[in-house]
Amino acid sequence: MPIDPVRPAVFHILLALSRGSSHGLGIAKAVDEASGGTVTLGPGTLYRSLKEMTAEGLIEQAEAPDPGADPRRRFYDITARGRKAVHAEAARLARLVEVARANQVLPEAP
């Protein structure tokens, strides 16, 4: 059964969490760094997405990795379903890149 494409914000959050658990601000920073500053998740988009993704079973709340962590911070982990979704979306995007190369929109990979 194919997995539906995910919104860009969800994809970026799943990519960030594929490296390990993180809290909201850490996720936003990882997305900013991974995108070279081209994707910025504002607080509304970030926390709404985290809530929806938790409800959809793509991510789950996790224990803080450090017992001394700020108790106000909520940490998140990617779930098996989230890993399937990020994998499917990355594969879908890779196929689009191949089409772009075939149409000479992008140069061939080295």
ChimeraX attribute file (.defattr): number of C-alpha atoms within 10 A of each C-alpha:
attribute: neighborCount
match mode: 1-to-1
recipient: residues
	/A:1	3
	/A:2	6
	/A:3	12
	/A:4	10
	/A:5	15
	/A:6	14
	/A:7	10
	/A:8	11
	/A:9	17
	/A:10	21
	/A:11	19
	/A:12	23
	/A:13	23
	/A:14	27
	/A:15	21
	/A:16	23
	/A:17	23
	/A:18	16
	/A:19	11
	/A:20	11
	/A:21	20
	/A:22	24
	/A:23	16
	/A:24	18
	/A:25	16
	/A:26	14
	/A:27	22
	/A:28	21
	/A:29	15
	/A:30	21
	/A:31	24
	/A:32	17
	/A:33	14
	/A:34	14
	/A:35	12
	/A:36	10
	/A:37	11
	/A:38	9
	/A:39	15
	/A:40	18
	/A:41	19
	/A:42	9
	/A:43	12
	/A:44	9
	/A:45	12
	/A:46	18
	/A:47	14
	/A:48	11
	/A:49	17
	/A:50	22
	/A:51	12
	/A:52	13
	/A:53	18
	/A:54	18
	/A:55	11
	/A:56	12
	/A:57	13
	/A:58	21
	/A:59	24
	/A:60	19
	/A:61	16
	/A:62	14
	/A:63	14
	/A:64	17
	/A:65	10
	/A:66	7
	/A:67	8
	/A:68	7
	/A:69	11
	/A:70	9
	/A:71	9
	/A:72	6
	/A:73	12
	/A:74	15
	/A:75	19
	/A:76	21
	/A:77	22
	/A:78	27
	/A:79	18
	/A:80	12
	/A:81	14
	/A:82	24
	/A:83	17
	/A:84	14
	/A:85	21
	/A:86	24
	/A:87	16
	/A:88	17
	/A:89	19
	/A:90	15
	/A:91	12
	/A:92	13
	/A:93	13
	/A:94	12
	/A:95	12
	/A:96	12
	/A:97	15
	/A:98	16
	/A:99	13
	/A:100	14
	/A:101	14
	/A:102	12
	/A:103	10
	/A:104	10
	/A:105	11
	/A:106	12
	/A:107	11
	/A:108	11
	/A:109	6
	/A:110	3
